[in-house]
Amino acid sequence: MIHKIETEIELYDFDSLSKEAKETALNWFRDSEMEDGFAWDDEALKSLKAFVEYFGATLRNYSIDFSNSSYSSVDVDEIPKLTAIEQWKLVKKLGDYDKKTLRGTGECLLTGVCFDENLIDGARIFIHDNPNCTTKELIMAGYNSWLKACQEDYEHQLTDEALIESIDANDYYFDAEGYLMNVTNHVKDHKVYKTVLKLNGKEIDITKQLAV
């Protein structure tokens, strides 16, 4: 005879967890984010490569630590010897900017993502203050501005505020202790007959929605 195992589980959204459970959830998500790394690393590196190539150079190699826990570096090669006027003309073509701050208006003309502006702003501000700079110095100024912005973005990615925003956006649910629940698999594996979702003090039976 096959015995049916009947269990009931309670799920919680993040806001319904206890203080201790919230800490457990945040610590788990933060560890997961640290393991996965910077969420926009591909987009950021595409911007960097496009920026270097825009000035006629080649990004030969790079070692980037977005967490800022170790040294980062880039190897730029085949750098053309541009005159100061040629450099400034190239920079001006990279979009409109505020004449006071020298920061761009967000056109992102290199790849279409915000990291373009970090590179362009860095180069624009540097050449304004150093009109006789070399092309390599100009490129490295853009790189340094880009690296600083990326590391700040990654630092924000690990904050409680950013983690909670991600949790809410993805409708994650937890058990009472704050551990993430894969509800569908749990229902399948444990023959769950009733699933109750606790949202801000209210109980909602979602058994039918999870029927498999």
Summary of the structure (lengths in Angstrom):
residues: 212
radius of gyration: 25.0
end to end distance: 22.8
largest distance: 87.5
contacts: 616
relative contact order: 0.21
helix: 49%
strand: 16%
